[in-house]
């Protein structure tokens, strides 16, 4: 969600296999002769060993994955290195950053097999096919149930609630200029309060003690009091900008598994995210890259994805695990924004947000 999302590094913190490298980068070669195809991604890429092995066996390609930080950082680096890319396919650019990638010529056209099976609301760039939708999720404020129970305080439900005195110094969010969830949260407030209202909202949020950190990993695994996946001691902030699918992670990968999720979601704070993959311009192994993009839309991968990256599939009739419906359902009425409006205003909004919040 996904990133993405979650696409969640929390899963790795709780013991989920994340793919680091299969095969060697030494034979990346050129053209279509290489048998290694390289995927560049943010840190939350994950896939089942058996599913990956099946693709490698059927396609004849070995897959190497280069994880390159938070989604925002990974996209920026991919743009800077587009003339000599690190790999063949990039995964993890979402709807908040898509126009930046397309405007900078990051991807070359390719219509992946199975694109016609992608649900219409997740399709993008259909005239040129420079990106392939892979997953979707909702960026939302999560809360630590134990904290609110112990303090006999109702968890917040909406953006407005977060500015109330009862929640002063409780929220941590990510930097909108470096983090995909942070940017998604900013866009959610812009969608909710409009061009003329979102800055006043952030003034209230800042006055109410919101804390800003660089990345999702830092916010969730270090600052959030409800995380079980962090390597460091738990933080002291019971509210965090994360994903609607974060509570299922806390359930599925806990040992022993709890009967209820220890975290919840403030449904009135959600922004819908869609993650894409694309064939990088100047990719060395274009044929391998095309095969990999085809693989990302197969039913096998789309069914496997939810319990690995904790995001929702975009393919029609893909299977969604029961644990998602119980602990991490998609938001009923998330904030959304036309990609064209994001493209027109994103950089100015981030600049204004930075001067307002990080002054």
RAFEN-V966174 format. One record per residue. N is the residue number from 1. SS is DSSP state (~ for helix, > for strand, _ for the rest). OMEGA is omega in radians with two decimals (* if undefined). D_LAST is the distance of its C-alpha to the last C-alpha in Angstrom with 2 decimals. Layout:
BEGIN
n->N ss->SS omega->OMEGA d_last->D_LAST
n->N ss->SS omega->OMEGA d_last->D_LAST
END
This chain:
BEGIN
n->1 ss->_ omega->0.99 d_last->29.60
n->2 ss->> omega->-1.84 d_last->29.58
n->3 ss->_ omega->0.62 d_last->28.49
n->4 ss->_ omega->2.23 d_last->27.80
n->5 ss->> omega->-2.77 d_last->27.63
n->6 ss->_ omega->-1.39 d_last->29.87
n->7 ss->_ omega->-2.86 d_last->30.34
n->8 ss->_ omega->3.04 d_last->29.39
n->9 ss->~ omega->3.07 d_last->29.08
n->10 ss->~ omega->3.14 d_last->30.00
n->11 ss->~ omega->3.10 d_last->33.51
n->12 ss->~ omega->3.14 d_last->33.70
n->13 ss->~ omega->-3.13 d_last->32.55
n->14 ss->_ omega->3.04 d_last->35.41
n->15 ss->_ omega->3.13 d_last->37.98
n->16 ss->_ omega->3.06 d_last->37.96
n->17 ss->_ omega->2.93 d_last->39.20
n->18 ss->_ omega->-3.04 d_last->36.73
n->19 ss->_ omega->3.11 d_last->38.31
n->20 ss->_ omega->3.10 d_last->37.41
n->21 ss->_ omega->3.04 d_last->40.22
n->22 ss->_ omega->-3.03 d_last->43.70
n->23 ss->_ omega->-3.08 d_last->45.84
n->24 ss->_ omega->3.09 d_last->44.88
n->25 ss->~ omega->-3.04 d_last->42.69
n->26 ss->~ omega->-3.11 d_last->45.34
n->27 ss->~ omega->-3.11 d_last->47.40
n->28 ss->_ omega->2.92 d_last->44.74
n->29 ss->_ omega->3.13 d_last->47.05
n->30 ss->_ omega->3.11 d_last->46.98
n->31 ss->_ omega->-3.07 d_last->48.24
n->32 ss->_ omega->-3.07 d_last->49.81
n->33 ss->_ omega->-3.07 d_last->51.81
n->34 ss->_ omega->3.06 d_last->49.19
n->35 ss->_ omega->3.04 d_last->49.61
n->36 ss->> omega->3.06 d_last->46.03
n->37 ss->> omega->-3.02 d_last->43.31
n->38 ss->> omega->3.09 d_last->39.68
n->39 ss->> omega->3.04 d_last->36.99
n->40 ss->> omega->-3.02 d_last->33.32
n->41 ss->> omega->2.91 d_last->31.10
n->42 ss->_ omega->-2.98 d_last->28.01
n->43 ss->_ omega->-3.02 d_last->28.65
n->44 ss->_ omega->3.07 d_last->30.20
n->45 ss->_ omega->3.07 d_last->33.39
n->46 ss->_ omega->3.12 d_last->36.55
n->47 ss->_ omega->3.10 d_last->40.20
n->48 ss->_ omega->3.14 d_last->43.44
n->49 ss->~ omega->-3.06 d_last->45.63
n->50 ss->~ omega->-3.14 d_last->48.64
n->51 ss->~ omega->3.10 d_last->46.95
n->52 ss->~ omega->-3.13 d_last->45.64
n->53 ss->~ omega->3.12 d_last->49.04
n->54 ss->~ omega->3.09 d_last->50.80
n->55 ss->~ omega->-3.10 d_last->48.77
n->56 ss->~ omega->-3.14 d_last->49.44
n->57 ss->~ omega->-3.08 d_last->53.13
n->58 ss->~ omega->-3.05 d_last->53.58
n->59 ss->~ omega->-3.06 d_last->51.58
n->60 ss->_ omega->3.13 d_last->52.54
n->61 ss->_ omega->2.94 d_last->48.95
n->62 ss->> omega->-3.08 d_last->47.05
n->63 ss->> omega->3.02 d_last->43.37
n->64 ss->> omega->-3.12 d_last->40.72
n->65 ss->> omega->3.05 d_last->37.15
n->66 ss->> omega->3.11 d_last->34.12
n->67 ss->> omega->-2.92 d_last->31.07
n->68 ss->_ omega->3.02 d_last->27.86
n->69 ss->_ omega->3.09 d_last->24.86
n->70 ss->_ omega->-3.08 d_last->22.83
n->71 ss->~ omega->-3.14 d_last->23.95
n->72 ss->~ omega->3.12 d_last->20.99
n->73 ss->~ omega->-3.11 d_last->21.40
n->74 ss->~ omega->3.12 d_last->25.16
n->75 ss->~ omega->-3.13 d_last->25.18
n->76 ss->~ omega->-3.14 d_last->23.11
n->77 ss->~ omega->3.13 d_last->25.46
n->78 ss->~ omega->3.11 d_last->28.49
n->79 ss->~ omega->-3.12 d_last->27.61
n->80 ss->~ omega->-3.08 d_last->27.23
n->81 ss->_ omega->-2.99 d_last->30.60
n->82 ss->~ omega->3.14 d_last->32.45
n->83 ss->~ omega->3.08 d_last->35.12
n->84 ss->~ omega->-2.96 d_last->35.99
n->85 ss->_ omega->3.11 d_last->34.84
n->86 ss->_ omega->-3.07 d_last->34.86
n->87 ss->_ omega->-3.05 d_last->37.06
n->88 ss->_ omega->-3.13 d_last->38.94
n->89 ss->> omega->3.03 d_last->37.10
n->90 ss->> omega->3.08 d_last->33.44
n->91 ss->> omega->3.00 d_last->32.73
n->92 ss->> omega->3.00 d_last->29.52
n->93 ss->> omega->-3.09 d_last->27.96
n->94 ss->> omega->-3.07 d_last->27.32
n->95 ss->_ omega->3.12 d_last->27.25
n->96 ss->_ omega->-3.07 d_last->23.46
n->97 ss->_ omega->-3.01 d_last->23.82
n->98 ss->~ omega->-3.09 d_last->27.48
n->99 ss->~ omega->3.12 d_last->27.27
n->100 ss->~ omega->3.13 d_last->25.20
n->101 ss->~ omega->-3.11 d_last->27.98
n->102 ss->~ omega->-3.12 d_last->30.75
n->103 ss->~ omega->3.14 d_last->29.48
n->104 ss->_ omega->3.06 d_last->29.26
n->105 ss->_ omega->-3.07 d_last->32.80
n->106 ss->_ omega->-3.01 d_last->32.11
n->107 ss->> omega->3.01 d_last->35.21
n->108 ss->> omega->-3.06 d_last->38.84
n->109 ss->_ omega->2.95 d_last->40.89
n->110 ss->_ omega->3.09 d_last->42.81
n->111 ss->_ omega->-3.07 d_last->43.98
n->112 ss->_ omega->3.05 d_last->44.28
n->113 ss->_ omega->-3.09 d_last->47.39
n->114 ss->_ omega->3.14 d_last->46.75
n->115 ss->~ omega->3.14 d_last->44.18
n->116 ss->~ omega->3.14 d_last->46.54
n->117 ss->~ omega->3.09 d_last->46.14
n->118 ss->> omega->3.12 d_last->42.37
n->119 ss->_ omega->-2.99 d_last->41.66
n->120 ss->~ omega->-3.07 d_last->40.98
n->121 ss->~ omega->-3.12 d_last->37.62
n->122 ss->~ omega->-3.11 d_last->36.16
n->123 ss->_ omega->3.13 d_last->37.57
n->124 ss->_ omega->3.07 d_last->35.61
n->125 ss->_ omega->-3.02 d_last->36.52
n->126 ss->_ omega->-3.14 d_last->40.15
n->127 ss->_ omega->-3.09 d_last->41.48
n->128 ss->_ omega->3.09 d_last->40.49
n->129 ss->_ omega->3.11 d_last->40.15
n->130 ss->_ omega->3.10 d_last->37.46
n->131 ss->_ omega->3.12 d_last->36.02
n->132 ss->> omega->3.07 d_last->37.73
n->133 ss->> omega->-3.11 d_last->36.28
n->134 ss->> omega->-3.08 d_last->36.53
n->135 ss->> omega->3.10 d_last->34.86
n->136 ss->> omega->3.12 d_last->32.83
n->137 ss->> omega->-3.12 d_last->30.84
n->138 ss->> omega->3.03 d_last->28.48
n->139 ss->> omega->-3.05 d_last->24.85
n->140 ss->> omega->2.98 d_last->24.70
n->141 ss->> omega->3.02 d_last->23.37
n->142 ss->> omega->3.11 d_last->25.86
n->143 ss->> omega->3.13 d_last->26.81
n->144 ss->> omega->-3.06 d_last->28.72
n->145 ss->~ omega->-3.10 d_last->32.00
n->146 ss->~ omega->-3.13 d_last->33.07
n->147 ss->~ omega->-3.06 d_last->30.06
n->148 ss->~ omega->3.06 d_last->30.58
n->149 ss->~ omega->-3.12 d_last->34.32
n->150 ss->~ omega->-3.11 d_last->34.12
n->151 ss->_ omega->3.11 d_last->31.86
n->152 ss->_ omega->-3.09 d_last->33.99
n->153 ss->_ omega->3.08 d_last->31.01
n->154 ss->_ omega->3.08 d_last->31.19
n->155 ss->_ omega->3.09 d_last->28.72
n->156 ss->_ omega->3.14 d_last->26.45
n->157 ss->_ omega->-2.99 d_last->27.99
n->158 ss->> omega->3.03 d_last->25.67
n->159 ss->_ omega->-3.14 d_last->22.11
n->160 ss->~ omega->-3.11 d_last->22.73
n->161 ss->~ omega->-3.04 d_last->23.82
n->162 ss->~ omega->-3.14 d_last->20.54
n->163 ss->~ omega->-3.10 d_last->19.02
n->164 ss->_ omega->-3.12 d_last->22.02
n->165 ss->~ omega->-3.12 d_last->22.03
n->166 ss->~ omega->-3.08 d_last->24.49
n->167 ss->~ omega->-3.14 d_last->21.93
n->168 ss->_ omega->3.10 d_last->19.14
n->169 ss->_ omega->-3.12 d_last->17.57
n->170 ss->_ omega->-3.00 d_last->19.93
n->171 ss->> omega->2.96 d_last->18.11
n->172 ss->> omega->3.09 d_last->16.68
n->173 ss->> omega->-3.09 d_last->15.82
n->174 ss->> omega->3.12 d_last->15.31
n->175 ss->_ omega->-3.10 d_last->12.70
n->176 ss->_ omega->-3.13 d_last->13.85
n->177 ss->_ omega->-3.09 d_last->13.78
n->178 ss->_ omega->-2.99 d_last->16.02
n->179 ss->_ omega->3.11 d_last->18.00
n->180 ss->~ omega->3.08 d_last->20.68
n->181 ss->~ omega->3.11 d_last->20.58
n->182 ss->~ omega->3.11 d_last->16.82
n->183 ss->~ omega->3.11 d_last->17.44
n->184 ss->~ omega->3.11 d_last->20.54
n->185 ss->~ omega->3.07 d_last->18.88
n->186 ss->~ omega->-3.14 d_last->16.46
n->187 ss->~ omega->3.07 d_last->19.65
n->188 ss->~ omega->3.12 d_last->21.49
n->189 ss->~ omega->3.09 d_last->19.29
n->190 ss->~ omega->3.10 d_last->19.65
n->191 ss->~ omega->-3.09 d_last->23.37
n->192 ss->~ omega->-3.00 d_last->23.64
n->193 ss->~ omega->3.07 d_last->21.89
n->194 ss->_ omega->-3.09 d_last->22.40
n->195 ss->_ omega->-3.05 d_last->20.67
n->196 ss->_ omega->-3.02 d_last->20.21
n->197 ss->_ omega->-3.00 d_last->19.29
n->198 ss->~ omega->3.14 d_last->16.92
n->199 ss->~ omega->3.08 d_last->13.70
n->200 ss->~ omega->3.10 d_last->15.20
n->201 ss->~ omega->-3.11 d_last->16.01
n->202 ss->~ omega->3.02 d_last->12.55
n->203 ss->~ omega->3.10 d_last->11.54
n->204 ss->~ omega->-3.13 d_last->14.60
n->205 ss->~ omega->3.10 d_last->13.97
n->206 ss->~ omega->3.11 d_last->10.62
n->207 ss->~ omega->-3.14 d_last->12.62
n->208 ss->_ omega->2.95 d_last->15.33
n->209 ss->_ omega->3.08 d_last->13.71
n->210 ss->_ omega->3.10 d_last->13.27
n->211 ss->> omega->-3.12 d_last->12.70
n->212 ss->> omega->3.07 d_last->11.62
n->213 ss->> omega->-2.97 d_last->13.80
n->214 ss->_ omega->-2.95 d_last->14.99
n->215 ss->_ omega->3.06 d_last->18.42
n->216 ss->~ omega->-3.12 d_last->20.92
n->217 ss->~ omega->-3.14 d_last->23.06
n->218 ss->~ omega->-3.12 d_last->20.48
n->219 ss->~ omega->-3.02 d_last->19.55
n->220 ss->~ omega->-3.01 d_last->23.24
n->221 ss->~ omega->-3.12 d_last->25.17
n->222 ss->~ omega->-3.04 d_last->23.08
n->223 ss->~ omega->-3.05 d_last->20.90
n->224 ss->> omega->-3.09 d_last->23.23
n->225 ss->_ omega->-3.06 d_last->26.12
n->226 ss->_ omega->-3.09 d_last->28.52
n->227 ss->_ omega->3.03 d_last->28.73
n->228 ss->_ omega->-3.01 d_last->32.04
n->229 ss->_ omega->-3.09 d_last->31.24
n->230 ss->_ omega->3.11 d_last->28.74
n->231 ss->_ omega->-3.14 d_last->30.12
n->232 ss->_ omega->3.11 d_last->28.07
n->233 ss->_ omega->3.14 d_last->28.35
n->234 ss->_ omega->3.09 d_last->27.12
n->235 ss->_ omega->-3.09 d_last->23.68
n->236 ss->_ omega->3.13 d_last->23.23
n->237 ss->> omega->-3.10 d_last->21.46
n->238 ss->_ omega->3.07 d_last->24.25
n->239 ss->> omega->-3.09 d_last->22.33
n->240 ss->> omega->3.00 d_last->21.12
n->241 ss->> omega->-3.12 d_last->20.63
n->242 ss->> omega->-3.06 d_last->23.76
n->243 ss->> omega->3.05 d_last->27.01
n->244 ss->_ omega->-3.13 d_last->29.92
n->245 ss->_ omega->3.10 d_last->32.10
n->246 ss->~ omega->3.12 d_last->30.47
n->247 ss->~ omega->3.07 d_last->32.90
n->248 ss->~ omega->3.09 d_last->35.95
n->249 ss->~ omega->-3.12 d_last->34.63
n->250 ss->~ omega->3.13 d_last->34.55
n->251 ss->~ omega->-2.98 d_last->38.14
n->252 ss->~ omega->-3.02 d_last->39.75
n->253 ss->_ omega->3.03 d_last->38.67
n->254 ss->_ omega->3.11 d_last->38.95
n->255 ss->_ omega->0.04 d_last->42.08
n->256 ss->_ omega->3.14 d_last->43.77
n->257 ss->_ omega->3.07 d_last->42.58
n->258 ss->_ omega->3.12 d_last->41.56
n->259 ss->_ omega->3.04 d_last->43.36
n->260 ss->_ omega->3.12 d_last->40.18
n->261 ss->_ omega->3.13 d_last->36.64
n->262 ss->_ omega->3.12 d_last->34.46
n->263 ss->> omega->3.12 d_last->31.44
n->264 ss->> omega->-3.07 d_last->31.18
n->265 ss->> omega->3.01 d_last->29.29
n->266 ss->_ omega->-2.97 d_last->27.73
n->267 ss->_ omega->-3.11 d_last->29.59
n->268 ss->> omega->-3.14 d_last->27.68
n->269 ss->_ omega->-2.94 d_last->24.43
n->270 ss->_ omega->3.05 d_last->25.95
n->271 ss->> omega->-3.06 d_last->25.39
n->272 ss->> omega->-3.13 d_last->28.33
n->273 ss->> omega->3.02 d_last->27.84
n->274 ss->> omega->3.13 d_last->30.58
n->275 ss->> omega->-3.08 d_last->30.81
n->276 ss->> omega->2.99 d_last->32.90
n->277 ss->> omega->3.13 d_last->34.69
n->278 ss->> omega->3.09 d_last->36.06
n->279 ss->> omega->-3.05 d_last->38.38
n->280 ss->> omega->3.00 d_last->36.39
n->281 ss->_ omega->-3.12 d_last->37.38
n->282 ss->_ omega->3.05 d_last->39.44
n->283 ss->_ omega->3.14 d_last->40.15
n->284 ss->_ omega->-3.07 d_last->43.04
n->285 ss->_ omega->-3.07 d_last->44.70
n->286 ss->~ omega->-3.14 d_last->44.54
n->287 ss->~ omega->3.07 d_last->47.47
n->288 ss->~ omega->3.11 d_last->46.05
n->289 ss->~ omega->3.11 d_last->42.71
n->290 ss->~ omega->3.12 d_last->44.56
n->291 ss->~ omega->-3.14 d_last->46.48
n->292 ss->~ omega->3.08 d_last->43.33
n->293 ss->~ omega->3.07 d_last->41.78
n->294 ss->~ omega->-3.12 d_last->45.09
n->295 ss->~ omega->-3.09 d_last->44.90
n->296 ss->~ omega->3.11 d_last->41.49
n->297 ss->_ omega->3.10 d_last->43.17
n->298 ss->_ omega->3.10 d_last->46.33
n->299 ss->~ omega->-3.14 d_last->47.15
n->300 ss->~ omega->-3.14 d_last->47.36
n->301 ss->~ omega->-3.09 d_last->43.75
n->302 ss->~ omega->3.08 d_last->42.40
n->303 ss->~ omega->-3.09 d_last->44.34
n->304 ss->~ omega->-2.95 d_last->43.15
n->305 ss->~ omega->-3.03 d_last->39.44
n->306 ss->~ omega->-3.10 d_last->38.45
n->307 ss->~ omega->3.01 d_last->39.37
n->308 ss->~ omega->-3.13 d_last->37.87
n->309 ss->~ omega->3.09 d_last->34.47
n->310 ss->_ omega->3.03 d_last->34.38
n->311 ss->_ omega->3.13 d_last->33.93
n->312 ss->> omega->3.09 d_last->36.42
n->313 ss->> omega->3.12 d_last->38.89
n->314 ss->_ omega->-3.12 d_last->39.10
n->315 ss->> omega->3.07 d_last->42.83
n->316 ss->_ omega->3.03 d_last->45.36
n->317 ss->_ omega->3.03 d_last->47.29
n->318 ss->_ omega->-3.06 d_last->45.20
n->319 ss->_ omega->3.06 d_last->45.52
n->320 ss->_ omega->-3.08 d_last->42.76
n->321 ss->_ omega->-3.14 d_last->43.36
n->322 ss->~ omega->-3.12 d_last->44.29
n->323 ss->~ omega->3.09 d_last->41.52
n->324 ss->~ omega->-3.13 d_last->39.01
n->325 ss->~ omega->-3.08 d_last->40.77
n->326 ss->~ omega->-3.00 d_last->40.89
n->327 ss->~ omega->-3.05 d_last->37.46
n->328 ss->_ omega->-3.13 d_last->35.20
n->329 ss->_ omega->3.08 d_last->36.45
n->330 ss->_ omega->3.13 d_last->34.53
n->331 ss->_ omega->-3.11 d_last->32.66
n->332 ss->_ omega->-3.07 d_last->35.08
n->333 ss->_ omega->-3.10 d_last->32.77
n->334 ss->_ omega->2.99 d_last->29.55
n->335 ss->> omega->3.09 d_last->27.09
n->336 ss->_ omega->3.12 d_last->27.90
n->337 ss->_ omega->3.11 d_last->26.98
n->338 ss->_ omega->-3.14 d_last->29.15
n->339 ss->~ omega->3.13 d_last->28.34
n->340 ss->~ omega->3.11 d_last->28.72
n->341 ss->~ omega->3.06 d_last->25.97
n->342 ss->~ omega->-3.12 d_last->23.65
n->343 ss->~ omega->-3.07 d_last->24.66
n->344 ss->~ omega->-2.95 d_last->24.08
n->345 ss->~ omega->-2.98 d_last->20.61
n->346 ss->~ omega->-3.04 d_last->18.98
n->347 ss->~ omega->3.11 d_last->17.24
n->348 ss->~ omega->3.12 d_last->15.96
n->349 ss->~ omega->3.14 d_last->14.84
n->350 ss->~ omega->3.11 d_last->12.98
n->351 ss->~ omega->3.12 d_last->11.30
n->352 ss->~ omega->3.11 d_last->10.40
n->353 ss->~ omega->-3.12 d_last->9.43
n->354 ss->~ omega->-3.14 d_last->7.07
n->355 ss->~ omega->-3.10 d_last->5.25
n->356 ss->~ omega->-2.98 d_last->5.90
n->357 ss->~ omega->-3.07 d_last->5.72
n->358 ss->_ omega->-3.11 d_last->3.81
n->359 ss->_ omega->* d_last->0.00
END
